[in-house]
């Protein structure tokens, strides 16, 4: 067990008291297992479906392009019946629809063909689903010939790329509810994401019993290569503004001559995404004066120091990075050099020459905006002195 060194400030606890620029209604999973919606400027402290703390949620701006997120739209369908508002779901509201395959021996599918406009880009379609007799289905695009599709099994908790999907995921939200997503490259303005229900043996063509089905709700279509937190809609598209959280260094006794930050964080973004900042100690709005830790698009953890525009990056080549996995990183710096350790790995050191001039700590972004973490900060501690390499390894092990 790592020692608790003297004079540490628990900044994530402090940050929970700070205002955030979250849009009213931004969602997160609470400690009671229910989906919550934050008030404007309320930090989102999220928990896992098992009740474990994930931490402060920081995300980039996204828009749900589907106008009726809790109405499982069947503008076009084949041999399914819709039973609206058939069950309460994670919000506590009875807005989950039951989709039931008919008794006809056929394929059973439905699609969301309401008009929206996103253009040609990576887009991610997601929804919440719960088995009610059937537990297998395919997500695909109905009006593109590119073969984007992924198969989901709610019983096995698997998401499998069975076509040319850019990515797919399944997340257990508890109570039998799963959030399923597929990312695709849209080549049309309205690519019409669709769902085809299989029988439990995996057959596409079958005769249903007229009662068994799957519950669906919480649909979302967003531009981006990964799914973000649920954005409810009820007649029009809705945009969630980015999460902005920062603390002036004067509030926690920052030492301009030397210091150490230890952070535990994760990110939902794939390792091909833009650099994801866990934190950034900054001295100007664009990051020309900066000390930070981030996960890079090169699948590495990096310590990052910028002084008067001169950049020093400290890659940890032996430690890869995987989405949805928590890591502990520690960065210590003084006027001589900077050193980083991740998950107890051997420390890596690089000379700096001098300390950047810092006035603000940004959480989950660079210089209070940009390069968003798109994940959670579980713990963030500051020490107003340089720690030894051995201490960095001990604190992150």
HELIX and SHEET records of a PDB file:
HELIX    1   1 UNK A   11  UNK A   15  1                                   5    
HELIX    2   2 UNK A  249  UNK A  251  5                                   3    
HELIX    3   3 UNK A  389  UNK A  396  1                                   8    
SHEET    1   A 4 UNK A   8  UNK A  10  0                                        
SHEET    2   A 4 UNK A 375  UNK A 383 -1                                        
SHEET    3   A 4 UNK A  53  UNK A  58 -1                                        
SHEET    4   A 4 UNK A  45  UNK A  47 -1                                        
SHEET    1   B 6 UNK A   8  UNK A  10  0                                        
SHEET    2   B 6 UNK A 375  UNK A 383 -1                                        
SHEET    3   B 6 UNK A 258  UNK A 265 -1                                        
SHEET    4   B 6 UNK A 327  UNK A 334 -1                                        
SHEET    5   B 6 UNK A 337  UNK A 342 -1                                        
SHEET    6   B 6 UNK A 348  UNK A 351 -1                                        
SHEET    1   C 2 UNK A  26  UNK A  29  0                                        
SHEET    2   C 2 UNK A  35  UNK A  38 -1                                        
SHEET    1   D 2 UNK A  62  UNK A  64  0                                        
SHEET    2   D 2 UNK A 238  UNK A 240 -1                                        
SHEET    1   E 6 UNK A  76  UNK A  78  0                                        
SHEET    2   E 6 UNK A 106  UNK A 111 -1                                        
SHEET    3   E 6 UNK A 193  UNK A 198 -1                                        
SHEET    4   E 6 UNK A 136  UNK A 141 -1                                        
SHEET    5   E 6 UNK A 149  UNK A 153 -1                                        
SHEET    6   E 6 UNK A 158  UNK A 161 -1                                        
SHEET    1   F 3 UNK A  76  UNK A  78  0                                        
SHEET    2   F 3 UNK A 106  UNK A 111 -1                                        
SHEET    3   F 3 UNK A 205  UNK A 206 -1                                        
SHEET    1   G 6 UNK A  80  UNK A  87  0                                        
SHEET    2   G 6 UNK A  96  UNK A 101 -1                                        
SHEET    3   G 6 UNK A 213  UNK A 223 -1                                        
SHEET    4   G 6 UNK A 122  UNK A 132 -1                                        
SHEET    5   G 6 UNK A 177  UNK A 185 -1                                        
SHEET    6   G 6 UNK A 167  UNK A 174 -1                                        
SHEET    1   H 6 UNK A 245  UNK A 248  0                                        
SHEET    2   H 6 UNK A 360  UNK A 363 -1                                        
SHEET    3   H 6 UNK A 276  UNK A 282 -1                                        
SHEET    4   H 6 UNK A 290  UNK A 295 -1                                        
SHEET    5   H 6 UNK A 301  UNK A 307 -1                                        
SHEET    6   H 6 UNK A 310  UNK A 316 -1                                        
END                                                                             
